[in-house]
Amino acid sequence: MRLCAWYLYGEKHRGYALNPVANFHLQNGSVLWRINWMGDTSPRGIGASCGMMVNYRYFLEDTATNSAAYLATKHIKASEQVLALVSQFQQNSKL
């Protein structure tokens, strides 16, 4: 889960999220909200994402601000749960 959080939050292509689904939601002003272990146990889900599923949350009053910040500064708005996983990854990673 830590690696998944880093992939979604920290891995970039031209400064934006590397994952195309994440990039889509973040451009539209969502928050990278939660990573669910074994959230998709279908054969496709296991093959594509090891069963992990990501939730993006839209706070309607913040979508314009989040979208503008992401597009202008490439800052990803993320929940405390995701940021904690990113922090754990950074502390334990040898990358």
N, C-alpha and C positions, 0 to 999 in steps of 0.2 A: 504494500500500500504506500510505503514511503517512496519507492521508486515511481509508482504511478503518479503520486502527487508532484514529484519533481518533474516528471515528463510533461504533465499538464501545465505546471506553473513556471518551471525554469528553462525548459528546452525551447529554443526560439528559432524562427526562420525570419530573417530580416527584421528581427526585433519583436515579432508577433508570435503568438503561440504556435508551436510546431504542429499540433494536432488540428486538423481542419474543422472538426466538430467544435472543439473548444474555441477556436478562432471565430467561428460563426456566432456562437452564443455571446462571447465577450464583445464582439463588434456591436452586437445588439443591446449591450448594456447589462448583461447578467452578472451574477456573482458565482464564482467557482465554489459551490456550496458544500458538497459532500461526496465522499468516495465510499461506495458500498462494496464490501467484500462479498463475493458470490451473489451479486445482485442480478446477474444474468447467467443462469446455468444451462442455457440452451447450448447445443453443440456449436453454433456459430459464436455465441458469447464466450464460451470457453476458448475457442480457437482464436478469436480476434482480440480478446482482452483478459484472458485468464479468468473470466467470470466476473471481473470488476465492472461496476456501473457507476457513472458519474451523474450527479444532479447539479444542474445549473438553476439558480433561483433568480427570479426577476422581481425586484422591488420597484413597482411602477414609478414611484416618485424619484427614484435614483437612476433609472435606465439611461436617460439622456446624459447625465453627468458621468456615469460609468463608461458609456460608449465614447464620449468625447475624450475622457482621460485615457482610455485604451488606445484610441486612434492617434491621439496627439503625443502621448508620452510612453505608450506601450506598457502601461502599468496594469497588471491583472488584479482585480478586486477578488479576494478570496476570504472564505470563512476562517475562523480560528482553528477549526478541525483540520482544514487543508494546510494552513500555515504551520501548524504544529507538526504535521507529517513532513512538510518541506524542511523544517528546521531539524527534525530528527535525521532525515536523509543527509543533510549537509554535515551534521556532526559525525555521522558514521561512515560517510562515503570516502572512498579513496580515489574518486574520479577527479 
